[in-house]
Structures are given as structure tokens and as C-alpha cells.
């Protein structure tokens, strides 16, 4: 009986994790390759995204918490979270395909800029519709911190698979689906981007259906409060650890996104072959897989705080080695091995961040007496977009100042050096700043953490008795 129960539980966990594969296919393609598509295929100037990205973030600042409040008050036959995962995934799939497909508008036309801007903002909105309810489900599975670690690890494992598919196969897919396998120059093309985006969009919908079909919602608390900025500011005001989390997570994530976003530029323009990024990403995927074992192994002897700090240090060490092996020595094998070290730390960092947010939901309930899962988790999506904004500002400022030309066959030495610095030097600096903020300001551990979990468990038990 126990084995059957455990088997069913693992089936739900895996079914839940599958949903992250589709979300990260869309997420990875947007954050890692959209810049390359816009500058090298649509030949748009760097200044355009420097203007568009902050505008989109202003709208996200309004849209994301509204979506979180909508999810918090949703009560449908399928539950609270699964309906929005399905709706959001389907909408995001359509927008993803359109974003990477030029419907025939001439290059340099003002209407192409309008089209890209609309699709860019629509992608953020539809991604939010699926992403917030998906990650908000974590605390609804259980109140047990160790089981939350397990669920978060499973979800992050599948999330890593989605990211791995994008980073490993996209360079080859852009060539094979575009110019063809026989093209010795391995050029990327508009056709390759469009077809690959459509395939990723289809998989996004398939995995969302699997997730919604298999996952069961438990420990769900409904909140019928209507959205208002006053209430949003109240959530932030009364949850100081949420604000701290947003700061240090945004900074560290921006560093990692910078490597992902500039990687295509580095391998095509500095190393001379964009398909080398596939092997680089494969080593990164190995590191990400190994990183998932860091928490289960280390939590036997170390606190979550120490584990998280260790992960950030590992990332910094990995980058230090990459700087020497990549831009300095141009030794691809050594660069790839160093990337494993950084990826181990990053994978564990992301798992830790997911668990932290679940704890921060509990902390908010402890402080205010109200449980606002989706509103709190909406901040996760917003901080990720803010991290991408930081990445975009650094990326397109660097490209603009160095004179990068997407139409040129060979870039200048200044452009190549700038690309190398953005890929390998700036990211560890950001991770180190994040380490300092976390170490000094994050307090949700030890005695305080135990008090919070005990309070939430007792409150839920009382609610169950009253029901």
C-alpha cells in the first residue's frame, strides 16, 4: 500500500516537472536567442531594445502582480493553478511562434518595429499567465520543508531539461531548419528561427497538457481579495524578506542570463562557429544535472544558508576558470569543463531560490495572517524579467559602444573583446554582489524559520479541524 502511494506521489511530481520543460523551451528561446534574431536577422539596432525592454518592464510591474492576484482568487473545476497553466501555455505558444516569424514586413520598416514591440510585450504577458500559477503550486503540495526541497528539485530538473534542449539544439536547429545541413558556413536564417520557434511552441502546449492532467492540487488556500496597488505594496511592506530575495536573486540571475544571452554572439563571432555553443551547453547540462544533488547531499551536514553561499562561490570559481580557458587560451575542452563547475552552482542556486520563495510565502502568512502564494510568486517572474532587463542593458550597451554590426561577416577586435567580457567577466562580478547582499540581509533561517513553519502547520491544522 505504501509503495503504491509513493508511486502515485512520484507520478504527480514528475507530471508537475514535465510542465517546466515546455515553459523553459519558450523562456530559453526568448532570453537566449531573441537578441541574436533581432540584431542579425531583422538587423535591428541595439538602441531599439534598450528602449523597448524598460517599457516592457514597466508594464510587467503592473501586469505580473495583477495576474498573481487573479490566480490567488481563481476557483475552477480544474482547481486554482492548472486552468491558468493551460491557458497561459497555449497563448504563450502562439506569441512565441509569431515573435520569431516575420509575416513579410520589409526590414527597416516602422511597422516591423511595431510588430516586434507588440509581440515582445505579449510574450511577457502570456508567459506570466503560465509561469506564476506553475511555480505557485510548490507550497500547495506540502508544508514539509524537505519535501518542498524534493518537489523543487524535480521541477528544476525538468526546467534544466527544457533549458538544455534550447541551448544544446538551437544552434544546430537554426542551421538545419534554415539554410540546411549541407551549408558549410553554418549560417543562421529567418526560416530557421521561425520553424524552430514553432516546434518549441507545439511542445510547450503538449507538456502543459501533461502537467495539468497528472498534477493534483492539495493544501490550496483561496484568496478572494481584489487586486489593488495598495495591497501589493502592503505585501511588499510586510514581507521584508521578499524584497531582499528579489534583490539578490535578480542580481545573480542577471549574471547567468548574460552568459546565455551573449553566448551565441561569443561562439559565432569570437570562436568562429555558433554550433560550438551546443557542446558548451552540453557540458553545462551535465553540470546542471549534478547540481541537483548538491542540496540532498549537503543538507545532511549544512544549513540551507551555507549551501546557498557555497553554490554562489562555486559559480564564481567556475567563471574564473572560464575566463582563463576561453577568452585567454581559447581551449574549448577546458572551457567546457570549467562550465560544468559554474553550472553545478547555478543549478543548485535555482533550486534554493524556489524553496526560499515557498518559505517566504509562509513568512508572509506568519507576519500578516494572510497567505498570498501567487502574489508572492508573481514577484519571481517579475525579478526574472528585471534580471533580463539588466542583461539587455549590458548586452546592447556593449554591442552599441563596440560598434557591433549584425550584417558584417567579421567583427572588429573591440567587438570581440567586449563580447568576451560580457560573457565571462561581468557575470561573476554580479554573482559576487548577490553573495554579499544575501549574506548580510537574508534572515529567514535557523530559529526564525522554525517558528514560521510551526506557525503555518498549526494554522493549517486548525483550519482543517474547523472545516
Secondary structure, 3 states (H helix, E strand, C coil): CHHHHHHHHHHHHHHHHHHHHHHHHHHHHHHHHHHHHHHHHCCCCHHHHHHHHHHHHHHHHHHHHHHHHHHHCCCECCECCHHHHHHHHHHHHHHHHHHCCCCCCCCCCHHHHHHHHHHHHHHHHHHHHHHHHHHHCHHHHCCCHHHHHHHHHHHHHHHHHHHHHHHHHHHHHHHHHHHCCCCCCCCCCHHHHHHHHHHHHHHHHHHHHHHHHHCCCCCCCCCCCCCCHHHHHHHHHHCHHHHHHHHHHHHHHHHHHHHHHHHHHHHHHHCCCCCHHHHHHHHHHHHHHHHHHHHHHHCCCCCHHHHHHHHHHHHHHHHHHHHHHHHHCCCHHHHHHHHHHHHHHHHHHHHHHHHHHHHHHHHHHHHHCCCCHHHHHHHHHHHHHHHHHHHHHHHHHHHHHHCCCCCCCCCCHHHHHHHHHHHHCHHHHHHHHHHHHHHHHCCCCHHHHHHHHHHHHHHHHHHHHHC
